[in-house]
Amino acid sequence: MANGNPGIALHFFEDNWAHAGYSASGFGHLIPNIHAPDYLENNRWTAQDMMTKTVEKLQEFYRAQLGREPCSPEPERLARFSRA
């Protein structure tokens, strides 16, 4: 995130939740469910935790890049994403 673009770092960060429990054997989650871990709706609690921590990371990024305090997301809006 030091380069001003949080995209790659956030993808890696979020994959910690989606891929938890899978080994780095070279096959990962290929067998038996192929991409099931990549879909947030497969585990709502994990998705909500990941979403909360991702927002916190983005807020840290905002502070570091702009030197200002970010707005806090509205809880109702976050709840809508977790129900989607």
N, C-alpha and C positions, 0 to 999 in steps of 0.2 A: 504494500500500500504506500510505500515510501515514494513511488514514482508518480503519485497523484491519481492512480487508477486502481480502485479497490476490487475490480472485477475478478481477476484470477485468484487473489487471496481469499475473497469471499467464497468463491466456488470451492476451494480447498477446505476452508473453514466449515462450510455447510455440509460438505461430504463426510465430515467426522460423524455427523448424526446419521445420515442416510446409509453409510457403509459400516457402521459400528457392528462388530461381531463377525465381519468377513475378513479372511486372511489375505495376505499379499502373496498368495500362492501362484499368481499369474492368471488365475481364473476368476478371482474375486467373487462376485455374485453372479457370474455367468450361468452357473449350474446350481440349482434347478430353476430359479425364478427369473433369470435373465435380468430385466431392469426393474423388477418390483421395488427394490429399495430406493430407487430414484424418484418414486412417486410419493409425495407427501401424504396423500390421502390414505396410504396404507398404514400409517401410524400417526394418528392425530396428536397424541401427547408428545411424541418426539418432534413432530413438526412445530408444535407450539413453543417448545423449549428452544429449538433451533431459530425460530423466528424472533423470539425475545432476545437471544444472544446476538443474532445478526444485527438487530436494531442497535444494540449496545455498541457493537463493533463499528457500525456506520456513524454513530454519534462520536465515538473516539476519533474516527477518521476526520469528521467534520471539524472537531476541535483542533486537531493537529494541523489540518490544511488551512483553515480559515481563521483560527485563533478566536473563535466565538463559540458561545454556547448554543447548541442546536435545540430546536423545538422538540418537545416530547410528543411521540405519536399519540393520537387519540385512541384510548382503549377500545372504543366501539369499532373503529376502523380495523384495528388489528384482529378483533374478534371476527369480523366479516371474512378476513383472509383465511382464518383458521377453520371456518365453516365451509369455505368454497369447495 
